[in-house]
Amino acid sequence: MKIEIKPYDLLFFRDGKPFMKGENYSADIIFPPFPSTVYGTLRTSYFSDNIDVFRKLKSNEKLNSEDDPTTNLKINKIIVKKDDSFLFPLPRDLVFVDNENEQKKEKHAKILKLIRKREMLNTISNDPMEKSEYFLYTDEKNISNYKGYLKEKDFVEYLKGSIDNKKIKILKMENIYQEVSKIGNHINENRVVSDSSEGGLYRESLLRLKKDVSLVVDFEGFKISDKGYLKLGGEGRVSNYQKIEREILTDEEIKIKKGEYFKIVFLTPSIFNNGWKFSFDDAEFIQASVGKAKYVGGFDIDKNRSKEMRKAVPIGSVYYFKAKKDMSINRFGKISNYLKKEGFGSFVLTKINQGGSNV
């Protein structure tokens, strides 16, 4: 089932870093929300439609057991949508040439190429992985990375490798939402307001999605009403949703021969046992361009305590591999050592030439 979510109000999404009086007084936003936030929202929505099921499970202390139908939930994709186009995070191996003569909204795109270290002459490179024999490079001198999105048609061109040297429109975060800051005082358990001298001040950032922006979720395991309302994010802000049928790109089986190169781009954060490192079955790791880690935590209501904090590889991170044998892989998949069912680790795959061009 796929639903499109449109909020009525400001939204509050933040990472898992502690937000405590007198210590970290600032709570910064993230967008899109972590898959675990959406996962909880969908489970709550199901129980809202089936309140008798919830009451029975709770009275029998069977919530989160195998008798709980919401434990079958699996999130496949979480995609931002603007107007009539799905949006995809800017891959970190896609850079843009800085040219003062170009329009601000359009930039020349360049896909970083793989090159062996011994061939490295007069080039600009990202920081290399120490043991890799490859660099990611471009021969352009003035380049920038951006945080933002590509429209669906441009992302398809990126996957094909045909976006190189073309002018494209970058959708930066200010095109997606407006940030709104709120300052207040902590209230203790006795309902007494703390003043600034006690470290009681806090600041939190909320976001207001642009009116043409929404969130699309592809999930399975149970169904909810075709349209309705749900509470999303911190403070339980109300959003409406409706079922949609449109496909989020076309999935297909990608055949990769032994010795061929491919890469994956993460569409949702992924959590691995060894930081940013992970292994791909039947493939050799070649290189990666990874963004700053995000902290994933939360609160366990059943155990009445904070969940273990984990670092996650952010969306848009790109990993390169070389096939050790003939392989057949779906274009869309998920790789994560934790919370994969909740939607972490969603990726899209494409083949590349040894020089780095997508094929």
N, C-alpha and C positions, 0 to 999 in steps of 0.2 A: 504494500500500500504506500502511496505517496501523498503527502499533504503539503500545502503551502500555508505558512504561518505569517500573519500580519499583525503586529502589535498595535494596540490602541494608545499606549502610554510609553513613558520612558522605560528603558530596560537596564538591569544591573547584572552584568556578568564580570566576574573577576577570577584571577587564578588562585591557586591554593596557598599562596604565601600567607603567613599569620597576619591578622589585622587586629591588634590588641592595644588597649589603652596604655599610653605611656611608652610604647615601643614603636610599632609601625602604625602611625596615625593616618597613613594615606592608603586608600584602596583604589588601584588602577583597574581600568576596564580591559577586557579582552573581547574580541569579536572575530569570527563567530564564536558562540559559546562552546565550551567543551562538550563532546558527545555525551558525557555522563549527565550533564544538565538536561539535555534533550531527552535522554533515556528516562530520567526521573519524571519529567513532564508527561511523557507518553504513558507511563505506568499509572500516574495519577489520573490522567484523562480516561483511561480504561476503567478504573475503579469508579470514577464519577458516572460513567455510563452503566456500571454494574455494581451499584452500591450494596446490594444484597450479598453479592459474592465477597465483597470486602468485609462486610460485617461477620459473615460466617467464618472466613479465614482468620479474622482477628480474634473472634471468640474462641476458636479452636487452637489459637496460637500456631497457625499454619502459614502466616505471611512469610514469603521468601522461601517456602518449602517447595517440593516438587508438585504439591497440590495447588500452588499459586500460578494461575495461567499467565501472569505478567512476567514470570521468569523465563518464558519462551521468547520474549522480545529480543530481536536482533536488528540493530541499525546498520543498514548497508551504506548509505551515503547521506551527507549533510551538505547542501549546496546553497549558496547565496544567489538570489535572483533579482535582477533589476530590469524594469520594464518587461520585455518579453524574452530576455536573454538570461540563461544561466551564467553565473560567473565562476571563474576558477582562479585559485591563488596564483600570483605571479611566481613562476618557478625561479629558484635562486641561481640557476645557470643561464637565465635570460637577463641581459644587461641592456642599457640604453645609452646611446651616444649623446653626449652633451653638446648641443649646438645652439648658440644664442639666436641664430636666424630662424630656428624652427618654432612652430606654434607651441605654446605651453602644453596643450592637451595631447600633442602627438610627438612621438620620439622614434628615432630609428632604432629598431630592435636588433640585437646581436645575441646569438646563442653561443655560449662558451664552448670551445672545442677541446677534445682530448688530444694531448701531444705527449710523447715520451720525453723524459727529462733530458736525455742526451741530444734531443733535437731542439731544445729550448734556447732560442736566440732572439734578443730584442723584442720580447713580448711582455705583456702585463698578465699576471696570474693571480688567482686567489691563493690563500694559504694552503699549501699542499699537505696531504696526509703523509706523515713521515716515511712510511714504508712503501708507499705507492710509487710505481715507476712512471706515473702519469701526472701531468699538470692539467688543470682547466685554464684555458687562456683565450685571449683575444689580442689582435694586433692594434686595436683601437686604443688611443692614448687617454681620451677623456670619457670615462664611462661612469654610470651610476646604477646602483640597485634601488628598487623602490618597494615599498610595502603596499600591496593593493591587489587588484584583480585584472584578469583578462576576460573580455566577452567570449562567449562560447565559440563564435566563428574564428576569433583570433587564437584561442587555445587549440582548436583543431588544426590550424595552420602551424602552430608551435609543434604539435605532436608529429606532423608530417615533415617538419624541418623547413618548411617553405616560408616561415615568417622572417627568416634572416634578411637583414638589410631593408626591411619594409617599415614604413611609417605606420604606427598603430597608436590607438588611444589607450592611455593608461587610466584605469579607474583607481584613484587613490582613496584612502580611507575617508577623506572629507566628502567624496562623492557617494559614500555608502551611509554614513551616519554623522550626526552632529553630537559632539561631546558636551555634556552639561555637568558642571561641578557643584557639589553640595557640601557645605560645611556645617557641622553641628557639634553637640556635646554628648558624651556618653552618659547613659543613665544606669545607675547601679541597681542591684537587686532590691533595694529599698525604695526604688523610684526616685532617688535623689540625683539631681543633675550635677555632674562634675564640672568644675570650672577649668580654665586653661592652665592655672597654676598647679593643678593636680594632674596635668597631662590628659585632661578630659576632651580636648578638642580632637576632631577627626575630619578628614576630607575624603569623600568618595566621588568617583566619576560615574555618571550614568550616560546612556546613549539614547538618542532619538533617531531611529532609522528614517532615511529619506522616504517620502510618501510612495515612491515607486520601487522600494526595496523590500524584499521579503526573504523568508528562510524556507527552503524546501527540504523535507526529510523523507527518505526512502527507507521503509522498515518492513519487517515481517514478524510473524509469531502470534499476532492477534490483530483484530480490526477494531477500529473505533468508528463512531458516527461519521458520515461523509462530510459533515460540517458542524461547527460548534465553537466552543470557547475553551481555552486552557490557560493555565498560569505558567509563566515562563520566567526563569531566572530568580535572582534574589528579590525579596519582598513580594513575590507572587504576583507580578504585574500581569494583567489580563491581555490576552491576544485572541484574535479569531483565527480559524483555520478552515480550509476546505480541501476535499480530495481532488487530486489532479491526475491525469492519465499520461501526460507528456513524458517521453523518455529523456533521461539525463545522459546525453550522448548514446551511442550504440556500442554495447559490449560485443566483443568478438574474441575468438581464440587466436592468439599470436603464436606462430610457429617460429622457433629460433633454433638455428643449426649450431652444432658444436663450433666454438671459436668466434661466434658472432657476439656483438655487443648490444646491450639494452640498458635502459634506465627506467627508474620509477620516480614519480613525483607524488609526494604525500598531500592528500586533500583534507585529511584530518590529522591531528597530532598522534604520535605513536610513542609507546613506552617500551623500552628494551631493557634487558637485564644488565647490559654493559654500557650504560650511557647512550651515546648516539650510535654505537656499533651494533650490527646484527649480521647474521649470515642468511644467504638466500640459497635454498636447496639447489644443488647441481649447478651453482654459478660461483665464479670468483669475484670478490670485491675488487673494484678498480679505483674508484674515486668518489668523492661526495662533496656537495656544497650544502652545509647544514646551518640553519638559523639558530638564534639564541634560544636556549632551552626554556620551556614553560613548566611551571610547577602545578602539578595536578594533585589535589587533595579532596577535601569534602568532609562531611560529617555523617557518621554511622548512627542512624536513629535507633536501630535495634540495640546496639552496644553502648549508646549514649557517650560516644567519644569521637575524636577526630580520626579520620582515616589516615593511613600512612601516606606521607608526602613522596611523590615520585617526579622525576624529571622526564619531560616529554620532548621529543623532536617536533618542532613546529611545522605547520602547514607550509607548503612551497619548497620544503627541503628535497634535494635531488640526490639519488644514489645511482652509480654506474656499476654494471656487472658485465662479465664475460662468461658465456655459457660453457660449461665443462663437457656437456653432451647435448644431443638434440633435445629440445624442450618444447612444450606446448603449454602456454599460460594465458589465462583470460586477461584482457586489457585492464579490467577493473578487478581489484582484489583487496585483501586486508592483511597486514603484517603488524603484529604487536604482541609482546609477551604478556601484556596485562590489558584487561578491559576491552578486548577485541569485540566481544559480543555487543558492548555498549556503543560501538562505532569508532573506536580508536584504530588508527593504522590503515585507514582507507587510502588506496593509491591508484594511480593510473600508470600504465606501462607503455613504452614505445621502443622500437628497435632504433639503433643508431649505427652509422658507419664508424670505422675506426678513427676517422678524423673528427668525429663528434656530431656530424649532421644526422638528424633524425631521419628514419626511413619508414 
